[in-house]
Amino acid sequence: MNKARLKNQLSSLALSMFRKDFFGIYHGSLSAKTDKSRFIINTKEAVFDDIDENSLIELYFKKDYRWKQASIDADIHQSIYSHISEAKFACFSMPQFTTAYSLEHNMIIPKDYFGYTEIGSIEIVDPKQFEDWYDRAQSEIVLYFQTKKTNIMVIRGYGVYAYSRDMHEMAKKLAILEKSCRLLMLSDSANLCDFD
């Protein structure tokens, strides 16, 4: 796939995810592997509802001056691409219902059809302390993906990391996860109201 087309697809996906409140103005990351040792990722100044040519940067796995412009999550994306061969796209998002649900639960067990059939149960990972999370995240995220044989990681109070061979499949699973968590929260609140 040519890089201009790939950047347009990343831009469209970023806008869709921003509109669904998966990304904040400067919060989140989205990338695509372009070669065995290169990937495109948003810059740290990227505004997700207006990703353009200047908001995306191609990085080599070997760090150079361009890494200073890249998203704070670039190390994590590089680690995913270098350790998981089927990863062609990766993202970090903070979907509000999934993140909120993660604060009070240890597992996401969808009760809706699409969540149950497409996602299944997902363990919520506790990062323990946030102070050194970025120091640990690069290795812990990849280790989790490899040992749990999954491509979605929900981190309590932090957000969701995901990767896929297909950009649209990744977005679809994140959307289904978010809808399932929203339904679980609505169900929980309805059950609470029944006791009043």
N, C-alpha and C positions, 0 to 999 in steps of 0.2 A: 504494500500500500504506500502511495506517495505521502511525503510528510505534510504537505499543505492540506491534503484531504484528511489526514489523521488529526491535524490540529483543528480543523473545522469540526470534526466529530467530537473531539474533546471539548471544544467550546460549546457545542450544542448540548452535550451531556451536562457540562458544568451549569449551564443556564437552567436546564430542567431540574437538576438536583437543588439548585439555589431556590427555585420557585417552590419546591416541596419542603424547603427549610432544612435540607440536609447539610448545606454549607452556610456559614455566616458570610459577612462581607469579606473578611480576610481569613476566615476560619475553615480549614479543610485542605485536602490535597487530592490531586488527580493526575495519573501518569499513564504512559504507554511505553512499552519496551519497543525500541526501533531496531535493535541489533543485539548480538550476543553480549555486547559490553556497553550499550548506550540506551538511554531512555529520555523521553520528553516528560517534563513535570511543570506544574505552575510555578511562577516566581513567588517570592514571599510578599510581593506587593500586589498580587493578582486579586481582582475583585470578581467574584465568581459569576455575577450576572452580566459581566462584560469582558469575558476572556477574549483576547485578540492575539495577534502574532507576538506582541511585546510581553504578553502575560505568560507565555510558555517558553521554556528553555530546554535545549537538549544537553544532557550531561553524559560524560563518559564515566564508567564505573571508577576509574582512577581520577581522584579529585584534582581539579584545577581551579582557576580564578572564577569560573562560572558558578561554582557551587555556592559562592557568597550571595548570589542573586536568587538562588533556588529556595523553595519552600523549606521550612524547618523540618519537614518530614522526609526530605530527600534521602537521608541515610537509611531510613526504614524501607522506602521503596526500592532502593538499590539492593538492600539485603534480601528482600522478597525476590527480586528478579535474578539475583545471583545464586540463590539457593533452591528456587522452585521453578523448574524448567517450564511447566505449563502456564506460569503467570505471564500474561501478555499485557494486562491492564491491572492497575491497583488504585485504591482510593482510601482516604480517611474521611469519614463524615461524622456528623453529630446529629443524627435524626432525633428530634425532640422526644417522641414517645418511647423509642427504644432506649435512649439515654436515661429518661426519667424512670422507666420500668426497671432499668438495671440498678437503680439506687436502692431498691427495696427487695430485690429477688436474687436468687442464685442461678435460676434456670429460666429460660423462655420456652414454654411448652404451648405452642399455638393451639387454639381451640377452633379456629376457622379452617375451612377446607384447604384453601391455597397455602396458608402457612404450614398446615400439617403435612400436605403432600409435597410441597416444593422445598420447604426449609427443614421441618422436623424440629426436634428439641435442640436448643443451643445453650451451652454452659455460659454463664456470665463470669468473666475473669476479673478478679479483684487485683488491682495493681498495687495493693498495700498502701504505700505512701507515694504521694504525687511528687515530692521534692526531688527524687532521683529517677522519676519515670523515664525521661528522655534518655538518660544514660543506659537504662536497661531495655528500653522498648525495642531497639533494633534486633537484639538477639532473642528476647522473649516472644516477640510476635512471630518471628520465623519458626522458632522452636514449637510454639503452639500449633501453627498451621501444619507443620510436619508430623508432630506426634498425634494430633487429633484427627488428621486426615480430613480437614475442612478448609474452606476458603472464606469463611466469615468468622471474625473474632469480635465479640461484644465485650468492651472493657468498662467496668462499673464507673459511672460518673465521668467518663472520658469520651466515649464514642465507639465507632465501628470501623475496623479495618477489613477490607475485602480485596480479593483478587480474582481474576478469571482469564480464560483464553479469549472470551468474547465480552466486549464492552457492554452490549445491551443485556446480556445474561446477568452480568454483575449488577447493573442498575435495576433490573427486574427483581432480583433476589433481595436487594436492599429495600426496594419499595414494598415487597411482600412482607418482609420482616417488620418494617415500620407499621404497616397496616395491621399486622397481627398484634403487635404491642399496643397499638391504639385500641383495638378491640378488647384485648385483655384488661386494659386499664378501665375502659367503659364498663366491662362486665364486673370488675371488682367494685367500681363505684355504685353500680346498680345493685349489687349484692349488699353493700353497706346500707343503701337506702331502704332495702327490704326489712332491715332490723329496726329502723326508726319508727 
